Structures are given as structure tokens and as C-alpha cells.
Amino acid sequence: MKPQDLDFKMENFSIDTAINLPENNPAPKVKSQKQLWIIIGIVVLNSIGMSIVLPLLPFIVGKYLPSGQVVVGMSALMSVFAACTFFAAPALGALSDRYGRKIILIISLLGSVIGYVLFGIGGALWILFLGRIIDGLTAGNISTLFAYVSDITEPKERSKWFGFIGSAMGIGKLGGPALGGLLGSINIALPFYITAGLIFLSGLAVYFLLPESSTPEKRTKQITLKSFNTFSHLKDIFSLKAIKSLLILGVLFCAGQGIFQFNFILFLKDIYKWGPAFIGAMLTLVGIFDIATRALLLPRLLQHFSEKTIGIAGLIGMGIGLGLIVASTFVPSVIIISLAIIFIISGSGLFEPTYNGTLSQSVDETQQGKLQGVNQSLQSVNNMLIPLGAAAIYFFSPGMLYATATFIVLAAAILYSKLLPQPKCPAV
């Protein structure tokens, strides 16, 4: 059955959702920053937890597969998670537009807890896949957090807070892998249980400390079976011309960023012949500049320049950095590769929060969840396809791969400057 046929049969079938759910003291847009700093703390906890397990994944998968098949197993786990997120994120976003952000955020965090506990239990490869499937089908925490921030902040403040969220993720990633390696040396399953515990603490923080952000009068009034059809959400969002251009822009950015993220360590190993110590130093540089750009530089730039101007500058900076990587394939140099990292990470840190801020202003409160869910869904598609395409080009020529990334990011800068008008916040 085709997706459009499914839409035709479901479009008039609605579910009455006029039931009494606890509102948890809905919070209007307020000047108080208490809830926002609680969100930052939750993001730090989640980021630490997820980065703790990263060094252990090959060893966990290696318990159930021969050494030559570990890479295939890890890729399959990533693809399954991304596929589940693609189908689930828009539906979770629509549900948050109807029932509120808080309940969906708690469900999403609990799904992650179950997923990591299953990884810790292990016993068979299918249990690992089950954990990834459960985590993927409930993977709405980031999109729901972005919708929550959009609910309680004024439009002009959103880019700054999205930058703080990105910085909080960077803080968690700095020490997490080292801690994971230490815990894994004690017991290979221990980091997964620690991660599950940290995410469970995040869920408790959401339940007890965060009020509901979506007030009843601004929620959608009913849920239809169509609300669970991912392709229907994609069609609805892409039917809006301005949002369509923004989402295409985001896809281009994620493609360029994904090429860098998925192949950079391999690039340093193959071209520069660096070992773990030098690569680790470069990754530390990545973390430092990511945090500094989002938490320190971006708020100051927002006081003097528009989000669009900062976003274009960020894309150009990324393009320069990716071009420097191409140059380094001909003239290997620590200085060139360090400058490349600085330009790429700083450019990403300037573009991504301002892009998310602009995107959040393109719809009103009743569609924030759906929009953020579709955005997360598109990122999942990137996560499925980019590693495969990038690996094929890298095998042919590493320089050509980063030249392709440079072209993609600079094309995104041209799209942003030529096709997209300065956004206007819809009337509330």
C-alpha cells in the first residue's frame, strides 16, 4: 500500500482526545530562566551518559560477532536506530503538540533507559538490536526539548539558548569517553548501566522540576491516525514554501557536517598517520572550540548581527575549513588541519543554533512539535545515507570526499543568502 493511499483511508478517522490529563502547571512564556537552566542540566547529564558508552560499542558488539564483522554490526545498529527515529520522531512531535511536551519527553527518556539496560544485559546480538529499536522508536528527546525551549522563550532569545544546549552537549562529550574507558575496564556492561542511571535521573528532573510548557489553548485539539504517518507529516511541512527551503538548507548542512564527523578520524589515521594520542588531542580541540563558540561567541554576535547573517558566516567558515582539509591532502600540516578544525567547528557552532532558532520561528506553537520531529526525522535519513555515500567516495579519494563536502556547504550558504527572506515571527 502506498503512503498516499494510507492517508486517504485515514484522513477522516479521528480519535477524540478530550480527556483530562494533568497539566503540571502549564508555564507561559516567562522571563525567568530557571526552567531553561534545568534543561541545560538535563542535556549535560544525557550527553555524559551517551558519550560514556561510545568507546565500548565495538567491544560489546565484538562479543557476538567475529572481528571482521564488528564494523558491519555497528553500522547495522546505527542504521536500525536511525530508521526507527525517522518513523517515530514526527509522530512523537505531533503527540507533544496535543498532549504537551513533558509527557513525551519522559516517555522518550524512559525508552533510552530501557535501551541502555538491554545493552548492559546483552546475552545475544538480537537483544542489542531490540535495545536500539526501543530507543529509536522513543527518540524524541532532542526535538521535544527544542519545542519546549520554543514554547517558553521569545523568538529573539531562541538561538542563544539553542547554542547553550549545543554547548551543554559538548561539555558532556569532553570527559565522557575517558570515563567510559575507565568504567569499561572494570566491567564492560557497567558504563551502559551508568548511562541508563543518568538518563533516568534526567527523567526524574523532568517530572519533578519542569512544568508543562504547552498551554492547553495552544495545543492541537485532536489526533488522527494520519498523525502517526511519517510521510503525511513530511508532506504537510514541505507544503509550506519557506519551511521547505529551510529544511533543504538543514539537510545540506547535515550532509556536509556528517561527512566531516563520520570520516575525520579515519582521515587523520590514513593521511597523517596519527595514533590515538594525537587524534585524541584533536578531538579535545573540537570540544573546546564547540563549547566556546556556542556559549561565548554566539551570544555576543547575536547582540550585533541577525541570525541569518551569523548563519551564513557560519556556513562560509565551514566551507573554508573543509577546503583546508582538501588542501592538507596535498600538503600535510598540523597548522593547516588545526585551522580546518577551528573553522569547521566554529562555523557549525554559529550556524546550527541560529538555524534552529530561525526554524522555530517559521510555525506557531501548535506545530512546534511536528516541525521539530520532521527535522529530526530528516537528520535520521542523513545518518543512514551519508556514511554509506561518504565511505564510497573516500575509498576512491579522501580529497574528493572533502571537496564534495566543501561544495555542499557553500551551496547551502548561497541558498541561505539568495533564496530565503529574513524570517518573520508569526503572530502569537
Residue pairs with C-beta under 8 A, 6 or more apart in sequence:
3 229
3 231
3 232
4 231
6 229
7 226
7 229
7 231
7 232
7 235
10 224
10 225
10 226
10 229
11 224
11 226
13 224
13 225
13 226
14 222
14 223
14 224
15 222
15 223
15 224
15 225
16 222
17 98
17 99
17 221
17 222
17 223
18 221
21 99
21 100
21 103
23 100
23 212
23 216
24 100
24 102
24 211
24 212
25 211
25 212
26 100
26 211
26 212
26 213
26 214
26 215
26 216
27 35
27 151
27 152
27 211
27 212
27 213
28 152
28 215
29 151
29 152
29 153
29 154
30 152
35 152
35 210
35 211
35 213
36 149
36 152
36 153
36 161
36 164
38 205
38 209
38 210
39 145
39 148
39 149
39 165
39 210
40 164
40 165
40 168
41 168
41 205
42 145
42 202
42 205
42 206
43 145
43 165
43 168
43 169
43 172
44 168
44 169
44 171
44 172
45 172
45 198
45 199
45 201
45 202
45 205
46 109
46 112
46 141
46 172
46 198
46 199
46 202
47 168
47 169
47 170
47 171
47 172
47 173
47 176
48 172
48 175
48 176
48 179
48 198
49 116
49 172
49 176
49 194
49 195
49 196
49 197
49 198
49 199
50 172
50 176
50 195
51 172
51 173
51 175
51 176
51 177
51 180
52 176
52 177
52 179
52 180
52 183
52 191
52 194
52 195
53 116
53 119
53 180
53 191
53 192
53 195
54 176
54 177
54 180
55 177
55 180
55 181
55 184
56 180
56 181
56 184
56 188
56 191
56 192
57 74
57 77
58 70
58 74
59 184
59 188
60 119
60 122
60 128
60 188
60 192
61 70
61 73
61 74
61 77
61 125
61 128
62 70
63 122
63 188
64 73
64 122
64 124
64 125
64 128
65 72
65 73
65 125
73 125
75 387
76 129
77 128
77 129
77 132
78 383
78 387
79 384
80 129
80 132
80 133
80 136
81 132
81 133
81 135
81 136
81 139
82 136
82 380
82 381
82 383
82 384
83 136
83 380
83 384
84 132
84 133
84 135
84 136
84 137
84 139
85 136
85 139
85 376
85 377
85 380
86 230
86 377
86 380
86 381
86 384
87 137
87 230
87 377
88 136
88 137
88 138
88 139
88 140
89 139
89 140
89 143
89 373
89 374
89 376
89 377
89 380
90 230
90 233
90 234
90 370
90 373
90 374
90 377
91 227
91 228
91 229
91 230
91 233
91 373
92 104
92 107
92 108
92 138
92 139
92 140
92 143
92 144
92 369
92 373
93 140
93 143
93 144
93 147
93 233
93 368
93 369
93 370
93 371
93 372
93 373
93 374
93 376
94 220
94 223
94 227
94 228
94 233
94 369
94 370
94 373
95 104
95 223
95 227
95 369
96 103
96 104
96 105
96 140
96 144
96 147
96 214
96 369
96 373
97 147
97 214
97 219
97 220
97 366
97 367
97 368
97 369
97 370
98 219
98 220
98 221
98 222
98 223
98 227
99 219
100 212
100 213
100 214
100 219
101 144
101 147
101 148
101 151
101 212
101 213
101 214
101 369
102 206
102 207
102 210
102 211
102 212
102 213
104 140
104 144
104 369
105 140
105 141
105 144
105 145
105 148
105 206
105 210
106 203
106 206
106 207
107 138
107 140
108 138
108 139
108 140
108 141
108 144
109 141
109 199
109 200
109 202
109 203
109 206
110 138
110 200
110 203
111 134
111 135
111 137
111 138
111 139
112 135
112 138
112 139
112 141
112 196
112 199
113 196
113 199
113 200
113 203
114 131
114 134
114 135
115 131
115 132
115 134
115 135
116 131
116 135
116 192
116 193
116 195
116 196
116 199
117 131
117 192
117 193
117 196
118 127
118 128
118 130
118 131
118 134
119 127
119 128
119 131
119 189
119 192
120 189
120 190
120 192
120 193
120 196
121 127
121 189
122 128
122 189
139 376
140 373
140 376
142 376
143 369
143 372
143 373
143 375
143 376
144 369
144 372
145 165
146 162
146 165
146 356
146 360
146 368
146 372
147 213
147 214
147 368
147 369
147 371
147 372
148 210
148 213
149 158
149 161
149 162
149 165
149 360
150 158
150 360
150 365
150 368
150 372
151 213
151 214
151 365
151 368
152 213
153 161
155 357
155 360
155 361
155 425
158 356
158 357
158 360
158 361
159 298
159 302
159 307
159 310
159 353
159 354
159 356
159 357
159 358
160 298
160 299
160 302
160 353
160 357
162 352
162 353
162 354
162 356
162 357
163 294
163 295
163 298
163 299
163 349
163 353
164 294
164 295
165 353
166 290
166 294
166 349
166 352
166 353
167 290
167 291
167 294
167 295
170 287
170 290
170 291
170 294
171 291
173 287
174 284
174 287
174 288
174 291
179 191
180 191
183 190
183 191
183 194
184 190
184 191
214 365
218 364
218 365
218 366
219 366
220 366
226 232
227 233
230 377
233 370
233 373
233 374
233 377
234 374
234 377
236 370
237 243
237 244
237 247
237 370
237 371
237 374
238 244
238 247
240 362
240 363
242 362
242 420
242 421
242 423
243 359
243 362
243 363
243 371
245 415
245 419
245 420
246 355
246 358
246 359
246 362
246 420
247 359
247 374
247 375
247 378
248 415
249 355
249 412
249 415
249 416
249 420
250 355
250 359
250 375
250 378
250 379
251 378
251 382
252 408
252 409
252 411
252 412
252 415
253 315
253 318
253 351
253 352
253 355
253 409
253 412
254 378
254 379
254 382
254 386
255 382
255 386
255 405
255 408
256 318
256 322
256 405
256 406
256 408
256 409
256 412
257 318
257 348
258 382
258 383
258 386
258 387
258 390
259 386
259 390
259 401
259 402
259 404
259 405
259 408
260 322
260 325
260 344
260 402
260 405
262 386
262 387
262 390
262 391
263 390
263 391
263 394
263 398
263 401
265 279
265 283
266 394
267 325
267 394
267 398
267 402
268 274
268 278
268 279
268 282
268 337
269 279
270 398
271 328
271 329
271 332
271 398
272 278
272 332
272 337
274 282
282 337
282 338
282 341
285 338
285 341
285 342
286 341
286 345
289 341
289 342
289 345
289 346
289 349
290 345
290 348
290 349
293 345
293 346
293 348
293 349
293 350
294 349
294 353
297 346
297 349
297 350
298 310
298 349
298 350
298 353
298 354
301 310
301 350
302 310
302 354
305 313
306 422
307 354
307 357
307 358
307 423
308 354
308 358
308 416
308 420
308 422
308 423
310 350
310 351
310 354
311 350
311 351
311 354
311 355
311 358
311 416
312 413
312 416
312 417
313 347
313 350
314 346
314 347
314 348
314 349
314 350
314 351
314 352
314 354
315 347
315 351
315 409
315 410
315 412
315 413
315 416
316 347
316 410
316 413
317 343
317 344
317 346
317 347
317 350
318 343
318 344
318 347
318 348
318 351
318 409
319 347
319 406
319 409
319 410
319 413
320 343
320 347
321 339
321 340
321 341
321 342
321 343
321 344
321 345
321 347
322 340
322 344
322 402
322 405
322 406
322 409
323 402
323 403
323 406
324 336
324 337
324 339
324 340
324 343
325 337
325 340
325 402
326 399
326 402
326 403
326 406
327 336
328 336
328 337
328 340
329 398
329 399
329 402
330 399
358 423
359 371
359 375
360 368
360 371
360 372
361 423
361 424
361 425
361 426
362 371
362 423
362 426
363 370
363 371
363 426
364 426
364 428
365 428
390 401
393 400
393 401
393 404
394 401
